[in-house]
Every structure is written in C-alpha cells, then in structure tokens.
Amino acid sequence: MKTILVDAVDTFVIEGEGINQDLYKLLEIYPNPKVILTNANDEQMIEFGLVDIPYPVFTMNHNPDKPDPLYFETFLKDNNLTAQDVIYFEHHPDACKSAESVWITTHFYDMDKRDLVSLKEFLDSNL
C-alpha cells in the first residue's frame, strides 16, 4: 500500500484557516498511510499549526528544503521506502520537480484553485 505524501503549508494547512478540511475529508477516504512534508523548523511548526495535526510530520528544518532532491532521498531512506512506495502532491513547482527527480510520482496542487477533483483523479489513478 502506497504512502501519500502531502505538502504541509498552503496545501494541508492554510495560513489563517488551519487544516484544509475539504482536503482532509478527501484524504480520509483512502486507507493509505499519510505523511505531511514540510521545511519548517521547530518555531515554524508551532507558527503554522503543524504540531497538532492528524498525520505524522516530516521536516528537515530547512537543511535542506524540498527543492533539493536530498530532502526526498533522506525521507525515503529514513522511512525505509522507495520512490515506488509513495505518491506526493505539492503546491510549490520547484519541490515537485525535486520529488520527480528522484522518481516520486508527483502532482502539482494549485493552492489558489484548491482543485480537489484533479487531486482525487491523481490519487485514484496512482494508488
């Protein structure tokens, strides 16, 4: 069963709103494990509301950030996973490119459109 990797800030958590409830409801349809990926350091984890969310959170505290493929390589290694074991969706184009560079199947999630229809199609076709 593949793990769903979810971008944190501006995707799962919306500044000033908290957890994106519509996205959370969509993710809960799937029995797959979910992990929230962020660049946040300890202070930002609190600031962005990432300390009290329903899924595990992975961060490298900006060392490096997600636009660096080492971020994803480290995540996979630390969790004993391969790129084929996960799928990922993210709002930042450079982070998407970084994940794709290490062969992670990735979906660009437009944070302004919040298009859950295309996200569901991505999840359905890749899980």
Secondary structure, 3 states (H helix, E strand, C coil): CCEEEEECECCCEECCCEECHHHHHHHCCCCCCEEEEECCCHHHHHHCCCCCCCCCEEECCCCCCCCCHHHHHHHHHHCCCCHHHEEEEECCHHHHHHHHHCCCEEEECCCCCCCHHHHHHHHHHHC
